[in-house]
Amino acid sequence: MQQDLLLLGPDDPSQVSIVYLGGLAPVLLICYHASNPIPAALDGLGLVERELHRHVAFELGAAEVTQLLGTMLDALIGETADIQI
C-alpha cells in the first residue's frame, strides 16, 4: 500500500493569501512568487536561512508592486508563495 505524501502540514503557513478584500473595481490582481514559506516536509530545500531572503526564494518587490497597483485600482489582491503545492 502506498502512503500519501503530504507536503503541507497543519503548522505550515498558507501558500495562498488574500491581501485586500475591499476592492470595488472589477479587477483581481494575483502576485505569484510573493513570499517564501517552505513547507516543513521539504526541509528548507537545502537552502541556508540567508538564501530565503534572496531572489532564489521569491520575487523581490513583486508583492509591494502588486499592492501598490491594487491600491491605485481599488482591486482585490491575492498572493501566492514561490513554492506551489
C-alpha positions as CSV (number, residue, x, y, z in Angstrom):
1,M,0.0,0.0,0.0
2,Q,1.4,3.4,-1.0
3,Q,1.5,6.1,1.7
4,D,0.3,9.6,0.7
5,L,3.0,12.2,0.9
6,L,1.5,15.4,2.5
7,L,3.7,18.4,1.8
8,L,1.6,20.9,3.7
9,G,1.3,20.2,7.4
10,P,-1.1,21.9,9.9
11,D,1.7,24.2,11.1
12,D,2.9,25.3,7.7
13,P,1.9,28.8,6.5
14,S,-0.6,29.1,3.7
15,Q,0.7,29.1,0.2
16,V,-2.0,31.5,-1.0
17,S,-3.4,34.6,0.7
18,I,-5.9,37.3,0.1
19,V,-4.2,40.6,0.9
20,Y,-7.1,43.0,0.2
21,L,-10.8,42.1,0.0
22,G,-12.3,45.6,-0.1
23,G,-11.6,46.4,-3.7
24,L,-14.6,47.8,-5.5
25,A,-13.1,47.7,-9.0
26,P,-14.0,44.6,-11.2
27,V,-10.3,43.7,-11.1
28,L,-8.4,40.8,-9.4
29,L,-4.6,41.1,-9.1
30,I,-2.7,37.9,-8.3
31,C,1.0,38.2,-7.4
32,Y,2.8,34.9,-8.0
33,H,6.0,34.2,-6.0
34,A,5.2,37.0,-3.5
35,S,6.6,35.2,-0.4
36,N,8.9,32.4,0.6
37,P,7.4,29.9,3.0
38,I,8.7,26.4,2.5
39,P,6.7,23.5,3.9
40,A,8.5,21.7,6.8
41,A,8.3,18.4,4.8
42,L,10.7,19.9,2.3
43,D,13.3,20.6,5.0
44,G,14.2,24.0,3.6
45,L,15.1,22.6,0.2
46,G,18.7,22.6,1.3
47,L,18.9,26.4,1.5
48,V,20.5,28.2,4.3
49,E,18.5,30.9,6.0
50,R,20.1,33.9,4.2
51,E,19.2,32.4,0.8
52,L,15.5,32.6,1.8
53,H,15.7,36.4,1.7
54,R,17.2,36.5,-1.8
55,H,15.7,36.1,-5.3
56,V,16.2,32.3,-5.2
57,A,13.3,32.1,-2.7
58,F,10.8,34.7,-4.1
59,E,10.4,37.6,-6.4
60,L,11.9,40.6,-4.6
61,G,9.5,43.6,-4.7
62,A,6.7,41.7,-6.5
63,A,4.3,41.8,-3.5
64,E,4.9,45.5,-3.0
65,V,4.3,46.4,-6.6
66,T,1.1,44.4,-6.7
67,Q,-0.2,46.0,-3.5
68,L,0.6,49.5,-4.9
69,L,-1.2,48.7,-8.2
70,G,-4.1,47.2,-6.3
71,T,-4.5,50.3,-4.1
72,M,-4.4,52.5,-7.2
73,L,-7.0,50.4,-9.0
74,D,-9.0,49.6,-5.8
75,A,-8.7,45.9,-6.8
76,L,-9.0,42.7,-5.0
77,I,-5.4,41.4,-4.3
78,G,-4.2,37.9,-3.8
79,E,-0.7,36.5,-3.4
80,T,0.9,33.1,-3.7
81,A,4.1,31.7,-2.4
82,D,7.1,30.8,-4.6
83,I,6.6,27.1,-4.0
84,Q,3.3,25.9,-5.3
85,I,1.9,22.8,-3.8
